[in-house]
Amino acid sequence: MFEKLKNRWDLKSGWQVAIVLLVFACTGFTVMFLKEPVLSLFAAKEERNWVFSTVYYILIFPVYFVILLFYGFIFGQSKFFMGFVKKTLSRFKRN
């Protein structure tokens, strides 16, 4: 599995693959932990409906990339994640 990811992402070593996966994990956990405090700013848990979750997911999308770049920088993989973010965002710009 590591070899497949290493080739797909054009990484140099298995350790680099592990670090990239760690960055994705840290980003995911951070976003997960941000949900409740962010939504609590707008409404109590009992008052929320599907609209709040929908708005959260739309707003967290750009924040996810900022957090991803932050962790990428901390773990020394900023070059990889800058390319990853640019590639991902370019997919949304297509007609």
PDB file as gemmi writes it, atoms N, CA and C in Angstrom:
CRYST1    1.000    1.000    1.000  90.00  90.00  90.00 P 1                      
ATOM      1  N   MET A   1       0.822  -1.186   0.000  1.00  0.00           N  
ATOM      2  CA  MET A   1       0.000   0.000   0.000  1.00  0.00           C  
ATOM      3  C   MET A   1       0.874   1.262   0.000  1.00  0.00           C  
ATOM      4  N   PHE A   2       1.926   1.255   0.815  1.00  0.00           N  
ATOM      5  CA  PHE A   2       2.808   2.424   0.874  1.00  0.00           C  
ATOM      6  C   PHE A   2       3.483   2.659  -0.473  1.00  0.00           C  
ATOM      7  N   GLU A   3       3.879   1.589  -1.139  1.00  0.00           N  
ATOM      8  CA  GLU A   3       4.533   1.722  -2.447  1.00  0.00           C  
ATOM      9  C   GLU A   3       3.582   2.335  -3.468  1.00  0.00           C  
ATOM     10  N   LYS A   4       2.328   1.912  -3.435  1.00  0.00           N  
ATOM     11  CA  LYS A   4       1.334   2.442  -4.361  1.00  0.00           C  
ATOM     12  C   LYS A   4       1.138   3.946  -4.129  1.00  0.00           C  
ATOM     13  N   LEU A   5       1.008   4.337  -2.861  1.00  0.00           N  
ATOM     14  CA  LEU A   5       0.854   5.754  -2.537  1.00  0.00           C  
ATOM     15  C   LEU A   5       2.121   6.541  -2.869  1.00  0.00           C  
ATOM     16  N   LYS A   6       3.258   5.949  -2.599  1.00  0.00           N  
ATOM     17  CA  LYS A   6       4.539   6.612  -2.897  1.00  0.00           C  
ATOM     18  C   LYS A   6       4.626   6.926  -4.389  1.00  0.00           C  
ATOM     19  N   ASN A   7       4.261   5.979  -5.220  1.00  0.00           N  
ATOM     20  CA  ASN A   7       4.305   6.194  -6.670  1.00  0.00           C  
ATOM     21  C   ASN A   7       3.231   7.173  -7.121  1.00  0.00           C  
ATOM     22  N   ARG A   8       2.044   7.035  -6.592  1.00  0.00           N  
ATOM     23  CA  ARG A   8       0.944   7.911  -6.996  1.00  0.00           C  
ATOM     24  C   ARG A   8       1.215   9.364  -6.640  1.00  0.00           C  
ATOM     25  N   TRP A   9       1.749   9.590  -5.447  1.00  0.00           N  
ATOM     26  CA  TRP A   9       2.010  10.944  -4.981  1.00  0.00           C  
ATOM     27  C   TRP A   9       3.420  11.423  -5.313  1.00  0.00           C  
ATOM     28  N   ASP A  10       4.190  10.587  -5.973  1.00  0.00           N  
ATOM     29  CA  ASP A  10       5.570  10.919  -6.364  1.00  0.00           C  
ATOM     30  C   ASP A  10       6.410  11.325  -5.143  1.00  0.00           C  
ATOM     31  N   LEU A  11       6.372  10.471  -4.131  1.00  0.00           N  
ATOM     32  CA  LEU A  11       7.148  10.703  -2.919  1.00  0.00           C  
ATOM     33  C   LEU A  11       8.419   9.869  -2.953  1.00  0.00           C  
ATOM     34  N   LYS A  12       9.385  10.234  -2.120  1.00  0.00           N  
ATOM     35  CA  LYS A  12      10.698   9.597  -2.168  1.00  0.00           C  
ATOM     36  C   LYS A  12      10.836   8.367  -1.282  1.00  0.00           C  
ATOM     37  N   SER A  13      10.076   8.296  -0.189  1.00  0.00           N  
ATOM     38  CA  SER A  13      10.267   7.180   0.736  1.00  0.00           C  
ATOM     39  C   SER A  13       8.960   6.800   1.423  1.00  0.00           C  
ATOM     40  N   GLY A  14       8.997   5.649   2.052  1.00  0.00           N  
ATOM     41  CA  GLY A  14       7.857   5.208   2.833  1.00  0.00           C  
ATOM     42  C   GLY A  14       7.602   6.107   4.032  1.00  0.00           C  
ATOM     43  N   TRP A  15       8.683   6.651   4.589  1.00  0.00           N  
ATOM     44  CA  TRP A  15       8.533   7.576   5.716  1.00  0.00           C  
ATOM     45  C   TRP A  15       7.782   8.827   5.289  1.00  0.00           C  
ATOM     46  N   GLN A  16       8.049   9.303   4.092  1.00  0.00           N  
ATOM     47  CA  GLN A  16       7.359  10.491   3.601  1.00  0.00           C  
ATOM     48  C   GLN A  16       5.863  10.189   3.418  1.00  0.00           C  
ATOM     49  N   VAL A  17       5.546   8.995   2.951  1.00  0.00           N  
ATOM     50  CA  VAL A  17       4.145   8.579   2.839  1.00  0.00           C  
ATOM     51  C   VAL A  17       3.496   8.578   4.223  1.00  0.00           C  
ATOM     52  N   ALA A  18       4.186   8.028   5.202  1.00  0.00           N  
ATOM     53  CA  ALA A  18       3.658   7.983   6.567  1.00  0.00           C  
ATOM     54  C   ALA A  18       3.424   9.395   7.109  1.00  0.00           C  
ATOM     55  N   ILE A  19       4.331  10.302   6.843  1.00  0.00           N  
ATOM     56  CA  ILE A  19       4.176  11.682   7.310  1.00  0.00           C  
ATOM     57  C   ILE A  19       2.988  12.348   6.626  1.00  0.00           C  
ATOM     58  N   VAL A  20       2.832  12.124   5.326  1.00  0.00           N  
ATOM     59  CA  VAL A  20       1.698  12.696   4.599  1.00  0.00           C  
ATOM     60  C   VAL A  20       0.385  12.158   5.165  1.00  0.00           C  
ATOM     61  N   LEU A  21       0.320  10.864   5.432  1.00  0.00           N  
ATOM     62  CA  LEU A  21      -0.883  10.287   6.023  1.00  0.00           C  
ATOM     63  C   LEU A  21      -1.139  10.849   7.420  1.00  0.00           C  
ATOM     64  N   LEU A  22      -0.079  11.079   8.175  1.00  0.00           N  
ATOM     65  CA  LEU A  22      -0.205  11.676   9.502  1.00  0.00           C  
ATOM     66  C   LEU A  22      -0.767  13.095   9.411  1.00  0.00           C  
ATOM     67  N   VAL A  23      -0.310  13.844   8.426  1.00  0.00           N  
ATOM     68  CA  VAL A  23      -0.816  15.211   8.226  1.00  0.00           C  
ATOM     69  C   VAL A  23      -2.302  15.174   7.898  1.00  0.00           C  
ATOM     70  N   PHE A  24      -2.715  14.261   7.011  1.00  0.00           N  
ATOM     71  CA  PHE A  24      -4.141  14.136   6.702  1.00  0.00           C  
ATOM     72  C   PHE A  24      -4.935  13.767   7.950  1.00  0.00           C  
ATOM     73  N   ALA A  25      -4.405  12.879   8.767  1.00  0.00           N  
ATOM     74  CA  ALA A  25      -5.091  12.465   9.994  1.00  0.00           C  
ATOM     75  C   ALA A  25      -5.215  13.634  10.972  1.00  0.00           C  
ATOM     76  N   CYS A  26      -4.133  14.361  11.169  1.00  0.00           N  
ATOM     77  CA  CYS A  26      -4.163  15.514  12.088  1.00  0.00           C  
ATOM     78  C   CYS A  26      -5.157  16.567  11.605  1.00  0.00           C  
ATOM     79  N   THR A  27      -5.179  16.800  10.312  1.00  0.00           N  
ATOM     80  CA  THR A  27      -6.111  17.776   9.745  1.00  0.00           C  
ATOM     81  C   THR A  27      -7.551  17.327   9.960  1.00  0.00           C  
ATOM     82  N   GLY A  28      -7.821  16.063   9.695  1.00  0.00           N  
ATOM     83  CA  GLY A  28      -9.166  15.539   9.882  1.00  0.00           C  
ATOM     84  C   GLY A  28      -9.632  15.636  11.322  1.00  0.00           C  
ATOM     85  N   PHE A  29      -8.763  15.275  12.262  1.00  0.00           N  
ATOM     86  CA  PHE A  29      -9.125  15.371  13.677  1.00  0.00           C  
ATOM     87  C   PHE A  29      -9.348  16.824  14.095  1.00  0.00           C  
ATOM     88  N   THR A  30      -8.525  17.718  13.602  1.00  0.00           N  
ATOM     89  CA  THR A  30      -8.684  19.134  13.947  1.00  0.00           C  
ATOM     90  C   THR A  30     -10.024  19.658  13.459  1.00  0.00           C  
ATOM     91  N   VAL A  31     -10.361  19.347  12.220  1.00  0.00           N  
ATOM     92  CA  VAL A  31     -11.642  19.792  11.663  1.00  0.00           C  
ATOM     93  C   VAL A  31     -12.798  19.177  12.442  1.00  0.00           C  
ATOM     94  N   MET A  32     -12.660  17.910  12.803  1.00  0.00           N  
ATOM     95  CA  MET A  32     -13.709  17.238  13.568  1.00  0.00           C  
ATOM     96  C   MET A  32     -13.911  17.923  14.927  1.00  0.00           C  
ATOM     97  N   PHE A  33     -12.831  18.272  15.580  1.00  0.00           N  
ATOM     98  CA  PHE A  33     -12.938  18.911  16.891  1.00  0.00           C  
ATOM     99  C   PHE A  33     -13.408  20.359  16.804  1.00  0.00           C  
ATOM    100  N   LEU A  34     -13.257  20.992  15.655  1.00  0.00           N  
ATOM    101  CA  LEU A  34     -13.715  22.372  15.486  1.00  0.00           C  
ATOM    102  C   LEU A  34     -15.222  22.471  15.283  1.00  0.00           C  
ATOM    103  N   LYS A  35     -15.852  21.400  14.818  1.00  0.00           N  
ATOM    104  CA  LYS A  35     -17.269  21.474  14.453  1.00  0.00           C  
ATOM    105  C   LYS A  35     -18.151  21.950  15.610  1.00  0.00           C  
ATOM    106  N   GLU A  36     -18.073  21.297  16.729  1.00  0.00           N  
ATOM    107  CA  GLU A  36     -18.967  21.634  17.848  1.00  0.00           C  
ATOM    108  C   GLU A  36     -18.763  23.071  18.347  1.00  0.00           C  
ATOM    109  N   PRO A  37     -17.539  23.510  18.598  1.00  0.00           N  
ATOM    110  CA  PRO A  37     -17.370  24.901  19.062  1.00  0.00           C  
ATOM    111  C   PRO A  37     -17.837  25.936  18.035  1.00  0.00           C  
ATOM    112  N   VAL A  38     -17.600  25.669  16.766  1.00  0.00           N  
ATOM    113  CA  VAL A  38     -18.016  26.625  15.727  1.00  0.00           C  
ATOM    114  C   VAL A  38     -19.538  26.692  15.655  1.00  0.00           C  
ATOM    115  N   LEU A  39     -20.188  25.546  15.615  1.00  0.00           N  
ATOM    116  CA  LEU A  39     -21.649  25.542  15.542  1.00  0.00           C  
ATOM    117  C   LEU A  39     -22.276  26.106  16.813  1.00  0.00           C  
ATOM    118  N   SER A  40     -21.631  25.939  17.952  1.00  0.00           N  
ATOM    119  CA  SER A  40     -22.143  26.478  19.212  1.00  0.00           C  
ATOM    120  C   SER A  40     -22.176  28.001  19.227  1.00  0.00           C  
ATOM    121  N   LEU A  41     -21.346  28.617  18.401  1.00  0.00           N  
ATOM    122  CA  LEU A  41     -21.362  30.073  18.307  1.00  0.00           C  
ATOM    123  C   LEU A  41     -22.660  30.586  17.688  1.00  0.00           C  
ATOM    124  N   PHE A  42     -23.302  29.757  16.874  1.00  0.00           N  
ATOM    125  CA  PHE A  42     -24.479  30.192  16.134  1.00  0.00           C  
ATOM    126  C   PHE A  42     -25.802  29.708  16.735  1.00  0.00           C  
ATOM    127  N   ALA A  43     -25.790  28.522  17.335  1.00  0.00           N  
ATOM    128  CA  ALA A  43     -27.042  28.005  17.895  1.00  0.00           C  
ATOM    129  C   ALA A  43     -26.743  26.889  18.885  1.00  0.00           C  
ATOM    130  N   ALA A  44     -27.655  26.716  19.821  1.00  0.00           N  
ATOM    131  CA  ALA A  44     -27.531  25.614  20.780  1.00  0.00           C  
ATOM    132  C   ALA A  44     -27.736  24.291  20.044  1.00  0.00           C  
ATOM    133  N   LYS A  45     -27.206  23.238  20.600  1.00  0.00           N  
ATOM    134  CA  LYS A  45     -27.265  21.924  19.956  1.00  0.00           C  
ATOM    135  C   LYS A  45     -28.701  21.496  19.647  1.00  0.00           C  
ATOM    136  N   GLU A  46     -29.613  21.810  20.544  1.00  0.00           N  
ATOM    137  CA  GLU A  46     -31.006  21.412  20.365  1.00  0.00           C  
ATOM    138  C   GLU A  46     -31.700  22.202  19.256  1.00  0.00           C  
ATOM    139  N   GLU A  47     -31.205  23.398  18.963  1.00  0.00           N  
ATOM    140  CA  GLU A  47     -31.846  24.264  17.971  1.00  0.00           C  
ATOM    141  C   GLU A  47     -31.321  24.058  16.558  1.00  0.00           C  
ATOM    142  N   ARG A  48     -30.291  23.290  16.398  1.00  0.00           N  
ATOM    143  CA  ARG A  48     -29.683  23.103  15.070  1.00  0.00           C  
ATOM    144  C   ARG A  48     -30.483  22.125  14.230  1.00  0.00           C  
ATOM    145  N   ASN A  49     -30.467  22.386  12.934  1.00  0.00           N  
ATOM    146  CA  ASN A  49     -31.070  21.458  11.990  1.00  0.00           C  
ATOM    147  C   ASN A  49     -30.067  21.183  10.873  1.00  0.00           C  
ATOM    148  N   TRP A  50     -30.518  20.585   9.818  1.00  0.00           N  
ATOM    149  CA  TRP A  50     -29.620  20.211   8.717  1.00  0.00           C  
ATOM    150  C   TRP A  50     -28.962  21.422   8.070  1.00  0.00           C  
ATOM    151  N   VAL A  51     -29.581  22.579   8.167  1.00  0.00           N  
ATOM    152  CA  VAL A  51     -29.028  23.789   7.558  1.00  0.00           C  
ATOM    153  C   VAL A  51     -27.695  24.149   8.210  1.00  0.00           C  
ATOM    154  N   PHE A  52     -27.610  24.046   9.523  1.00  0.00           N  
ATOM    155  CA  PHE A  52     -26.370  24.379  10.228  1.00  0.00           C  
ATOM    156  C   PHE A  52     -25.227  23.464   9.800  1.00  0.00           C  
ATOM    157  N   SER A  53     -25.514  22.179   9.675  1.00  0.00           N  
ATOM    158  CA  SER A  53     -24.473  21.246   9.240  1.00  0.00           C  
ATOM    159  C   SER A  53     -24.059  21.521   7.803  1.00  0.00           C  
ATOM    160  N   THR A  54     -25.008  21.837   6.957  1.00  0.00           N  
ATOM    161  CA  THR A  54     -24.698  22.139   5.559  1.00  0.00           C  
ATOM    162  C   THR A  54     -23.817  23.380   5.460  1.00  0.00           C  
ATOM    163  N   VAL A  55     -24.188  24.415   6.175  1.00  0.00           N  
ATOM    164  CA  VAL A  55     -23.397  25.655   6.175  1.00  0.00           C  
ATOM    165  C   VAL A  55     -22.001  25.390   6.731  1.00  0.00           C  
ATOM    166  N   TYR A  56     -21.913  24.588   7.778  1.00  0.00           N  
ATOM    167  CA  TYR A  56     -20.611  24.252   8.357  1.00  0.00           C  
ATOM    168  C   TYR A  56     -19.718  23.584   7.317  1.00  0.00           C  
ATOM    169  N   TYR A  57     -20.247  22.600   6.604  1.00  0.00           N  
ATOM    170  CA  TYR A  57     -19.424  21.880   5.626  1.00  0.00           C  
ATOM    171  C   TYR A  57     -18.995  22.773   4.472  1.00  0.00           C  
ATOM    172  N   ILE A  58     -19.832  23.716   4.090  1.00  0.00           N  
ATOM    173  CA  ILE A  58     -19.447  24.658   3.036  1.00  0.00           C  
ATOM    174  C   ILE A  58     -18.354  25.594   3.538  1.00  0.00           C  
ATOM    175  N   LEU A  59     -18.500  26.080   4.762  1.00  0.00           N  
ATOM    176  CA  LEU A  59     -17.520  27.024   5.305  1.00  0.00           C  
ATOM    177  C   LEU A  59     -16.210  26.351   5.718  1.00  0.00           C  
ATOM    178  N   ILE A  60     -16.277  25.097   6.134  1.00  0.00           N  
ATOM    179  CA  ILE A  60     -15.065  24.435   6.620  1.00  0.00           C  
ATOM    180  C   ILE A  60     -14.163  24.010   5.455  1.00  0.00           C  
ATOM    181  N   PHE A  61     -14.711  23.938   4.260  1.00  0.00           N  
ATOM    182  CA  PHE A  61     -13.936  23.504   3.098  1.00  0.00           C  
ATOM    183  C   PHE A  61     -12.653  24.319   2.908  1.00  0.00           C  
ATOM    184  N   PRO A  62     -12.717  25.658   2.820  1.00  0.00           N  
ATOM    185  CA  PRO A  62     -11.461  26.412   2.687  1.00  0.00           C  
ATOM    186  C   PRO A  62     -10.607  26.355   3.953  1.00  0.00           C  
ATOM    187  N   VAL A  63     -11.244  26.275   5.109  1.00  0.00           N  
ATOM    188  CA  VAL A  63     -10.503  26.198   6.369  1.00  0.00           C  
ATOM    189  C   VAL A  63      -9.710  24.886   6.424  1.00  0.00           C  
ATOM    190  N   TYR A  64     -10.293  23.821   5.893  1.00  0.00           N  
ATOM    191  CA  TYR A  64      -9.604  22.528   5.843  1.00  0.00           C  
ATOM    192  C   TYR A  64      -8.268  22.658   5.121  1.00  0.00           C  
ATOM    193  N   PHE A  65      -8.262  23.361   4.001  1.00  0.00           N  
ATOM    194  CA  PHE A  65      -7.021  23.510   3.245  1.00  0.00           C  
ATOM    195  C   PHE A  65      -5.996  24.349   3.984  1.00  0.00           C  
ATOM    196  N   VAL A  66      -6.441  25.350   4.696  1.00  0.00           N  
ATOM    197  CA  VAL A  66      -5.516  26.170   5.501  1.00  0.00           C  
ATOM    198  C   VAL A  66      -4.887  25.316   6.600  1.00  0.00           C  
ATOM    199  N   ILE A  67      -5.719  24.514   7.264  1.00  0.00           N  
ATOM    200  CA  ILE A  67      -5.209  23.638   8.320  1.00  0.00           C  
ATOM    201  C   ILE A  67      -4.269  22.592   7.728  1.00  0.00           C  
ATOM    202  N   LEU A  68      -4.619  22.063   6.564  1.00  0.00           N  
ATOM    203  CA  LEU A  68      -3.774  21.084   5.889  1.00  0.00           C  
ATOM    204  C   LEU A  68      -2.403  21.684   5.561  1.00  0.00           C  
ATOM    205  N   LEU A  69      -2.392  22.907   5.055  1.00  0.00           N  
ATOM    206  CA  LEU A  69      -1.116  23.568   4.755  1.00  0.00           C  
ATOM    207  C   LEU A  69      -0.325  23.852   6.032  1.00  0.00           C  
ATOM    208  N   PHE A  70      -1.020  24.199   7.100  1.00  0.00           N  
ATOM    209  CA  PHE A  70      -0.360  24.443   8.378  1.00  0.00           C  
ATOM    210  C   PHE A  70       0.351  23.180   8.873  1.00  0.00           C  
ATOM    211  N   TYR A  71      -0.384  22.062   8.933  1.00  0.00           N  
ATOM    212  CA  TYR A  71       0.225  20.811   9.377  1.00  0.00           C  
ATOM    213  C   TYR A  71       1.309  20.349   8.404  1.00  0.00           C  
ATOM    214  N   GLY A  72       1.093  20.563   7.126  1.00  0.00           N  
ATOM    215  CA  GLY A  72       2.114  20.216   6.140  1.00  0.00           C  
ATOM    216  C   GLY A  72       3.410  20.963   6.392  1.00  0.00           C  
ATOM    217  N   PHE A  73       3.281  22.236   6.742  1.00  0.00           N  
ATOM    218  CA  PHE A  73       4.457  23.035   7.065  1.00  0.00           C  
ATOM    219  C   PHE A  73       5.132  22.531   8.339  1.00  0.00           C  
ATOM    220  N   ILE A  74       4.330  22.256   9.369  1.00  0.00           N  
ATOM    221  CA  ILE A  74       4.867  21.781  10.649  1.00  0.00           C  
ATOM    222  C   ILE A  74       5.639  20.474  10.468  1.00  0.00           C  
ATOM    223  N   PHE A  75       5.118  19.584   9.622  1.00  0.00           N  
ATOM    224  CA  PHE A  75       5.756  18.287   9.419  1.00  0.00           C  
ATOM    225  C   PHE A  75       6.752  18.282   8.251  1.00  0.00           C  
ATOM    226  N   GLY A  76       7.062  19.444   7.709  1.00  0.00           N  
ATOM    227  CA  GLY A  76       8.083  19.547   6.669  1.00  0.00           C  
ATOM    228  C   GLY A  76       7.657  19.061   5.301  1.00  0.00           C  
ATOM    229  N   GLN A  77       6.371  19.068   5.034  1.00  0.00           N  
ATOM    230  CA  GLN A  77       5.860  18.597   3.741  1.00  0.00           C  
ATOM    231  C   GLN A  77       5.069  19.690   3.019  1.00  0.00           C  
ATOM    232  N   SER A  78       5.457  20.938   3.218  1.00  0.00           N  
ATOM    233  CA  SER A  78       4.690  22.044   2.642  1.00  0.00           C  
ATOM    234  C   SER A  78       4.679  22.010   1.117  1.00  0.00           C  
ATOM    235  N   LYS A  79       5.761  21.596   0.502  1.00  0.00           N  
ATOM    236  CA  LYS A  79       5.812  21.531  -0.966  1.00  0.00           C  
ATOM    237  C   LYS A  79       4.770  20.547  -1.496  1.00  0.00           C  
ATOM    238  N   PHE A  80       4.695  19.373  -0.883  1.00  0.00           N  
ATOM    239  CA  PHE A  80       3.720  18.371  -1.311  1.00  0.00           C  
ATOM    240  C   PHE A  80       2.299  18.896  -1.152  1.00  0.00           C  
ATOM    241  N   PHE A  81       2.003  19.503  -0.003  1.00  0.00           N  
ATOM    242  CA  PHE A  81       0.631  19.923   0.265  1.00  0.00           C  
ATOM    243  C   PHE A  81       0.233  21.170  -0.513  1.00  0.00           C  
ATOM    244  N   MET A  82       1.176  22.037  -0.834  1.00  0.00           N  
ATOM    245  CA  MET A  82       0.851  23.170  -1.719  1.00  0.00           C  
ATOM    246  C   MET A  82       0.414  22.632  -3.075  1.00  0.00           C  
ATOM    247  N   GLY A  83       1.152  21.666  -3.592  1.00  0.00           N  
ATOM    248  CA  GLY A  83       0.776  21.043  -4.857  1.00  0.00           C  
ATOM    249  C   GLY A  83      -0.554  20.318  -4.760  1.00  0.00           C  
ATOM    250  N   PHE A  84      -0.768  19.637  -3.651  1.00  0.00           N  
ATOM    251  CA  PHE A  84      -2.014  18.894  -3.442  1.00  0.00           C  
ATOM    252  C   PHE A  84      -3.209  19.836  -3.415  1.00  0.00           C  
ATOM    253  N   VAL A  85      -3.090  20.939  -2.677  1.00  0.00           N  
ATOM    254  CA  VAL A  85      -4.185  21.913  -2.574  1.00  0.00           C  
ATOM    255  C   VAL A  85      -4.446  22.561  -3.934  1.00  0.00           C  
ATOM    256  N   LYS A  86      -3.399  22.952  -4.635  1.00  0.00           N  
ATOM    257  CA  LYS A  86      -3.570  23.564  -5.956  1.00  0.00           C  
ATOM    258  C   LYS A  86      -4.255  22.599  -6.918  1.00  0.00           C  
ATOM    259  N   LYS A  87      -3.829  21.357  -6.908  1.00  0.00           N  
ATOM    260  CA  LYS A  87      -4.418  20.353  -7.790  1.00  0.00           C  
ATOM    261  C   LYS A  87      -5.888  20.124  -7.446  1.00  0.00           C  
ATOM    262  N   THR A  88      -6.193  20.039  -6.173  1.00  0.00           N  
ATOM    263  CA  THR A  88      -7.573  19.815  -5.742  1.00  0.00           C  
ATOM    264  C   THR A  88      -8.451  20.996  -6.118  1.00  0.00           C  
ATOM    265  N   LEU A  89      -7.997  22.211  -5.858  1.00  0.00           N  
ATOM    266  CA  LEU A  89      -8.795  23.389  -6.180  1.00  0.00           C  
ATOM    267  C   LEU A  89      -8.957  23.572  -7.691  1.00  0.00           C  
ATOM    268  N   SER A  90      -7.960  23.176  -8.463  1.00  0.00           N  
ATOM    269  CA  SER A  90      -8.069  23.300  -9.921  1.00  0.00           C  
ATOM    270  C   SER A  90      -9.161  22.382 -10.467  1.00  0.00           C  
ATOM    271  N   ARG A  91      -9.464  21.313  -9.787  1.00  0.00           N  
ATOM    272  CA  ARG A  91     -10.545  20.413 -10.220  1.00  0.00           C  
ATOM    273  C   ARG A  91     -11.911  21.077 -10.107  1.00  0.00           C  
ATOM    274  N   PHE A  92     -12.044  22.033  -9.211  1.00  0.00           N  
ATOM    275  CA  PHE A  92     -13.310  22.738  -9.052  1.00  0.00           C  
ATOM    276  C   PHE A  92     -13.465  23.864 -10.050  1.00  0.00           C  
ATOM    277  N   LYS A  93     -12.385  24.294 -10.677  1.00  0.00           N  
ATOM    278  CA  LYS A  93     -12.427  25.401 -11.616  1.00  0.00           C  
ATOM    279  C   LYS A  93     -12.775  24.949 -13.029  1.00  0.00           C  
ATOM    280  N   ARG A  94     -12.768  23.671 -13.272  1.00  0.00           N  
ATOM    281  CA  ARG A  94     -13.097  23.167 -14.614  1.00  0.00           C  
ATOM    282  C   ARG A  94     -14.549  23.424 -14.938  1.00  0.00           C  
ATOM    283  N   ASN A  95     -14.810  23.585 -16.220  1.00  0.00           N  
ATOM    284  CA  ASN A  95     -16.201  23.790 -16.678  1.00  0.00           C  
ATOM    285  C   ASN A  95     -16.906  22.485 -16.869  1.00  0.00           C  
TER     286      ASN A  95                                                      
END                                                                             
